[in-house]
Amino acid sequence: MLDLHTHSSVSDGSDTPERIPELALEAGCSAVALTDHDSTDGLARAGLRAAQLGIELVRGCEISCVWEGGSMHVLIYFIDAADTPIEEELVHLRADRAERNRRMLDKLGVLGISLTMDEISAEAGSGSIGRPHFARVLAAKGVVSTPKEAFDKLLGQGGLAYVPKARLLPQDVASLARASGAVAVLAHPLSLGLARSALEELVADLASKGFSGLEAIYGAYSDEDRGWLCEIARRCCLVVTGGSDYHGTFKPNLRIGAGTGDLHVPDDLLVALRDRRP
């Protein structure tokens, strides 16, 4: 059993990188991927702990990109070297994220909301700072009732303090992955909000542009949705992948290896995905 989609405190999860393989082993997984947003900083720590436990760590990350319908998330797997095109791009993405954070802070100040980067940094701990950390501090200070309200009113698209994120095109992400000896997989495809026919058309286009897989067995999806997504992957000649999208206490309904309770990602899918490496 696998889990190919997890996040640690390096991005927007609550658990340390070392805790990810521990939880995966407890769940009965043979391998687990750490896929923090725009960062591979936790991979060395997670890999060391995984080796101690005898569980395989798949080195990955998750990158946001843009397409005509809005935002798309792409999972990258098998980032096995530091000096690669994908790692170089991650440096640029983290710089863009830092500038975005500064602009959001400025916008909140114009709205009369007093917030400091020190407060946000304390909330993020050792991880990279993002909107979830802003949202939790805003809720803790009573500016909003909940982090969700912070996104709805201030930080989400259309919110008063929203700042768009710099993003690549999907084909750029796939190209960078292949140039780095890695593979690109479309994450949680139903988040794109497309009808089945339109989604299949998009997935076929992504396959033609270098994508290797489709995350069909996703932690929060129903068996029915997983079934027709697997069929789309088959028709588009993509590897089916899957994972919980674990974020620890920040998504308490999702568990590593189990998702909401019924997730099962077979071991042989990792073999098929590895065979797609350039």
C-alpha positions in Angstrom: 0.0 0.0 0.0 1.2 3.5 -0.9 0.5 7.1 -0.1 1.9 9.4 -2.8 0.6 12.8 -1.5 1.5 14.1 1.9 2.6 17.5 3.3 4.8 18.4 6.3 5.5 21.5 8.3 8.0 22.5 5.6 5.0 23.8 3.7 1.4 23.7 5.1 1.2 20.5 7.2 1.4 20.2 10.9 3.8 17.3 11.3 7.6 17.4 10.9 9.1 15.7 7.8 10.4 12.9 10.1 6.9 12.1 11.3 5.6 11.4 7.7 7.4 8.0 7.3 6.6 7.1 10.9 2.8 7.6 10.2 3.1 5.8 6.9 4.7 2.8 8.5 2.0 2.7 11.2 -0.6 2.7 8.5 1.0 -0.3 6.8 2.4 1.6 3.8 5.5 0.2 1.9 6.3 3.6 0.5 5.3 7.2 1.1 5.9 10.4 -0.9 6.6 13.7 0.7 5.2 16.4 -1.6 5.5 19.8 0.1 4.4 22.9 -1.8 7.2 24.4 -3.8 9.8 22.9 -1.6 12.1 19.8 -1.2 13.6 21.1 2.1 12.1 18.3 4.1 13.2 15.4 1.9 16.6 14.8 3.5 15.1 14.6 7.0 12.2 12.4 5.9 14.5 10.2 3.9 16.9 9.6 6.8 14.0 8.6 9.1 12.4 6.4 6.4 15.8 4.6 6.0 15.9 4.0 9.7 12.4 2.6 9.6 12.8 0.5 6.5 10.1 2.3 4.5 10.7 3.8 1.0 10.5 7.6 0.7 9.5 8.9 -2.7 11.1 12.3 -3.1 8.6 14.8 -4.5 6.9 18.2 -4.3 3.7 19.9 -5.4 3.8 22.9 -7.7 1.0 25.3 -8.7 0.6 26.3 -12.3 -1.9 28.2 -14.4 -4.2 27.1 -17.2 -7.1 28.7 -19.0 -9.6 27.6 -16.3 -7.6 28.9 -13.3 -5.2 27.2 -11.0 -3.8 23.6 -11.3 -1.7 21.6 -9.0 1.0 19.2 -10.3 2.8 16.6 -8.3 6.5 15.9 -9.1 8.1 12.6 -8.2 11.7 11.2 -8.1 13.5 14.4 -7.4 16.8 12.6 -6.7 19.4 15.3 -7.3 19.9 18.8 -6.0 21.3 20.5 -9.0 18.4 20.1 -11.4 16.1 22.4 -13.4 13.2 21.7 -11.2 15.2 22.6 -8.1 16.3 25.8 -9.7 12.7 26.7 -10.5 11.6 25.9 -6.9 14.1 28.6 -5.7 12.3 31.2 -8.0 8.9 30.0 -6.8 9.9 30.4 -3.1 11.1 33.9 -3.9 7.8 34.7 -5.6 6.0 33.3 -2.5 7.9 35.6 -0.2 7.1 38.7 -2.3 3.4 37.6 -2.4 3.4 37.4 1.4 4.8 40.9 1.7 2.1 42.2 -0.6 -0.7 40.5 1.3 0.6 42.0 4.5 0.6 45.4 2.9 -3.0 45.0 1.7 -4.2 43.9 5.1 -2.5 47.0 6.5 -4.4 49.2 4.1 -7.6 47.6 5.4 -6.7 48.6 8.9 -5.7 45.0 10.0 -2.6 45.0 12.1 -0.5 42.0 11.4 3.3 41.5 11.4 5.6 39.1 9.5 7.0 38.1 12.9 3.5 36.8 13.9 3.1 34.9 10.7 6.6 33.5 10.9 6.0 32.3 14.5 2.8 30.5 13.2 4.7 28.9 10.3 7.6 27.7 12.5 10.4 26.2 10.4 8.1 25.9 7.3 7.6 28.2 4.4 5.0 30.9 5.0 1.8 30.8 3.1 -1.8 31.8 3.2 -2.9 29.1 5.8 -0.5 30.7 8.3 -2.0 34.2 7.6 -5.5 32.7 8.1 -4.7 31.0 11.4 -3.2 34.2 12.8 -6.1 36.3 11.7 -8.5 33.9 13.4 -6.4 33.8 16.6 -6.4 37.6 16.8 -10.2 37.7 16.3 -10.1 39.5 13.0 -12.2 36.6 11.6 -14.0 33.8 13.4 -12.2 30.9 11.5 -9.4 30.4 9.1 -12.0 29.6 6.4 -13.6 33.0 6.9 -10.1 34.5 6.4 -9.9 32.8 3.0 -13.5 33.7 2.1 -13.3 37.4 3.0 -9.6 38.3 2.7 -7.1 35.8 1.4 -8.9 33.7 -1.2 -9.4 34.7 -4.9 -11.7 37.7 -4.9 -10.8 38.5 -1.3 -9.9 42.0 -0.2 -6.3 41.1 0.5 -5.8 38.5 -2.3 -2.6 38.6 -4.2 -2.3 36.2 -7.2 0.6 33.7 -7.1 3.1 33.5 -9.9 2.6 30.2 -11.7 4.1 28.2 -14.5 2.2 26.6 -17.4 1.5 22.9 -17.0 3.7 22.0 -20.0 6.5 24.0 -18.4 6.3 22.0 -15.2 6.3 18.7 -17.2 9.3 19.8 -19.2 11.2 20.8 -16.0 10.3 17.5 -14.4 11.6 15.5 -17.4 14.8 17.5 -17.6 15.3 16.6 -14.0 14.8 12.9 -14.4 11.4 13.2 -12.7 7.7 12.8 -13.7 4.7 15.1 -13.5 1.2 14.0 -12.3 -2.0 16.0 -12.3 -3.1 16.3 -8.6 -6.7 16.0 -7.4 -8.2 16.5 -10.9 -11.8 17.2 -9.7 -10.6 20.4 -8.1 -10.5 21.8 -11.7 -14.3 21.8 -11.6 -14.7 20.3 -15.1 -17.4 17.9 -16.5 -16.1 14.4 -17.3 -15.8 15.0 -21.1 -14.0 18.3 -20.6 -11.7 16.8 -18.0 -10.8 13.9 -20.2 -10.0 16.3 -23.0 -7.7 18.3 -20.7 -6.0 15.2 -19.4 -5.4 13.9 -22.9 -3.8 17.3 -23.7 -1.6 17.1 -20.6 -0.5 13.6 -21.6 0.6 14.9 -25.0 2.6 17.6 -23.2 4.6 15.2 -21.1 2.5 14.3 -18.0 3.0 10.8 -16.8 0.1 10.2 -14.4 -3.3 11.2 -13.0 -4.1 11.2 -9.2 -7.3 9.2 -9.6 -7.2 7.4 -6.2 -7.5 10.5 -4.1 -8.1 10.5 -0.3 -11.3 12.6 -0.4 -12.9 11.1 -3.5 -15.7 8.5 -3.7 -15.3 5.1 -5.2 -17.4 6.2 -8.1 -15.2 9.2 -8.8 -12.0 7.1 -8.4 -13.4 4.6 -10.9 -14.1 6.9 -13.8 -10.9 8.9 -13.2 -9.0 5.6 -13.4 -10.8 5.0 -16.7 -9.7 8.4 -18.0 -6.1 7.6 -17.0 -6.3 4.3 -18.9 -7.7 5.9 -22.1 -5.1 8.7 -22.0 -2.2 6.1 -21.3 -1.3 7.7 -18.0 -0.3 5.9 -14.8 -2.9 6.0 -12.0 -1.5 7.4 -8.8 -3.1 8.2 -5.4 -2.7 9.6 -2.0 -4.3 11.1 1.0 -3.2 14.8 0.7 -2.4 14.5 4.4 -1.8 17.9 6.2 -2.0 16.7 9.8 -4.3 18.7 12.1 -4.9 21.2 9.3 -7.0 18.6 7.5 -8.0 16.4 10.4 -10.4 14.2 8.3 -7.5 12.8 6.2 -5.0 10.2 7.4 -1.9 8.9 5.8 -2.5 5.7 3.9 -6.2 5.8 4.6 -7.5 9.1 3.5 -11.0 9.4 5.0 -10.9 5.7 5.8 -11.2 3.8 2.5 -8.1 4.8 0.6 -6.0 2.0 -0.9 -3.2 2.7 -3.4 -1.7 -0.5 -4.7 2.1 -1.0 -4.6 2.4 -1.8 -8.3 1.4 1.8 -9.2 4.7 3.0 -8.0 6.5 0.5 -10.2 4.5 1.7 -13.2 5.2 5.4 -12.3 8.9 4.7 -11.9 8.9 3.1 -15.4 7.8 6.5 -16.8 11.0 8.2 -15.7 13.0 9.7 -18.7 
